[in-house]
Structure formats: structure tokens, C-alpha cells
Amino acid sequence: MNRITITMAVAAILLLFFMGCDKDIRNRYTGDWEFVTKIDSSQFDYELNKWIPLGFDVISYSGKIIHGKNNDELIIQYTAQNEVTVWVNHNGNLWTSVYPISTGGDRHGYFEEKDKMYLTLHYSKYGGFLTSHIIEGTKKERM
């Protein structure tokens, strides 16, 4: 083989490789998911200077993760009544604007590979009310 043939063959292989690469990392995570959400509600008692538990619930839900408006956004529908927009980076770390208490470092959650997701959200209200949603998701396999 001559040098031109080898160069063209390498160029063709590289072109096919890069055409097959999915540049939108969100595609790894979109689809149908099974979510388990632990919901913990509490209220701060200012007289006792401590948090008082109000209730705890666990909800299992078959939801979805879809593309958001921007290139780094995902929308996670994790219960029938709850969805959240998150930002995802190339490492699978998740951030959201929902109450800035985080779970390790400055992220709110993360994807583990393509099929596991962990996310913690804290919703606060006036009067010292706090509700936490601790979400674990497993991506459903396509049939």
C-alpha cells in the first residue's frame, strides 16, 4: 500500500468513528427510569432550637428523564407530582437551583455509569419548614 492509500484509510476510519460518537452527553441518561424517592419533612422549633420531624414517606415511580431547553439540561420526572430541571456535566455530576444544600462537594447528585442516578433536593418554606427528597433512580433496559 502506498502512503496516500494508508492516509485515506486512516482518515475514513477516523471520520466514521467521530460520526458515530454521540456528542450530546445527555443522550446517555434520557429514557425511562424507576425512581425511589424518600421524602422527609421537618419544621424548626425556635423555642426548643431543634428540628421536629413531621413525616417520612417513600414513593416508587416509573418516570422519565428528557432533554431540557439548554445543551446541559435534563428534566427528571421522579414522582407523579414532581419534576426538576438539572444541569449535567461530562462527568455525570448534577446541579440544580433547588435550595443550595448539596450532597458532597458542590454537586446535588450524580449519575453512576449510564443506569444509576442519585439526587438530593431540599425545599424550604417560610416558618422553618424543610422537605428533603432523596432520589435514587435505575434506568429501565430497552426491550
N, C-alpha and C positions, 0 to 999 in steps of 0.2 A: 504494500500500500504506500502511496506517496503521501507527502506531508499535507497536501490540500485535502485529500480524502479523509485523513485522520482528523484534521481540524474541523471539517464539515460534520463528521460523525459525532465528535465531542460537542459541537455547537447544537446539533439536533437533540442529543440526549439531554443537555442542559435545558434547552427550550422546553422539551416535554416534561422534564422534572418540575420546572418553575410554573408551567401552565397547570400542572396537577396539584400544586401546593395551594392550600386554602389560606389566603391572606387575612381573611376576617376571622380572628380567633373566637369570636362569639359563636360561630357555627359548631364548635366543639361541644358547646353546652346547651344549645337550643333543642327543644323537643319535649317529650312527655316525661314527667318526673313523679315519683312518690315522695311526699313530704310528711315528716312527723314534726309537729310544732308543739313545744312546751310553752305554755302561757302562764306567767307568774305575775300576779298583781299585788301591789302593796301600797300602803299610804304611810307617809311620815307623820308620826305623832310628835308635835313640837313640845308638848308638856313632858312627855317621857323621854324625848330626844332619841327615838329609835324608830325603825321601820316596823310596821304592823302588817303581817300577811293578810290579804283579803281573799285570795283564792288561787287555785292552781288547776290547770286543765291540760290535757294532751289531745291534740287533734291530728288525725291521719287524713291526708287528702291527696287525690290524684290531680296534680296541677301541671302547669306548663312553664317553660322558660322560652321567651321570644325576644327578638331583636328590639331594642329601644330606638329612639329617634336618632341619636348620635352614634358614631362608629364604635364607641367604647361602652355603650349602654345595653343592659339587659333588663327585661321586665320579668319578675318572678311572681307568678300567681301561686301562693303557697297555702291558702285556705279559700273557701268559697267567698269570704268577705275581704280577704287581704291580698294585696299585691304591693310590690315595692320595686322601684327602679334603682338599679345598682350600676356602678361603673366597674369594669373588669380590666385588669392589665394583662400583659402577655404571660405573667406567672400564675394567673388564675386568682389573684387576690381581688377581693371585693370591697367597695366602699359605697356608702350611701349618705344622704343628708339627714337621715332619721337620727335624731339625738346622738350627739357625738361621744358616746361611750363605746369603746372598742374592745375587741377580744384579741389581745396580743398585738403589740406594736401599735400601728395606727390604722390597721385594716378592721373592717367589720365582719369579714368572713373570707372564705376561700373555697376554691374547687380543689379536690384531690383527684388527680387524673381527669378523665372526662365524665366520670359517672358518680362522683360523690360531691356533695356541697354542704358547707357549714356556714351559717349566718346567724348573728345575734343582733337584734334590734331592740331599742329601748324607747318607749313612748312615754313622755311625761305630760302631766296636766297641772294646771294651777291647783293649789291646795295640797301639794305634796303627793300626788298620785303618780305611781310609776308602774307601767306594764312592760314586761320583757317577753319577747318572742325569740325562743332559741330553736332554730330551724335546722333540721338535717334532711338532706334530700338524696335520693338514689335515682339515677336516670333509668327509665324503663328501656329494655332492649327492644330493638325493632324486630318485628316478626316478618 
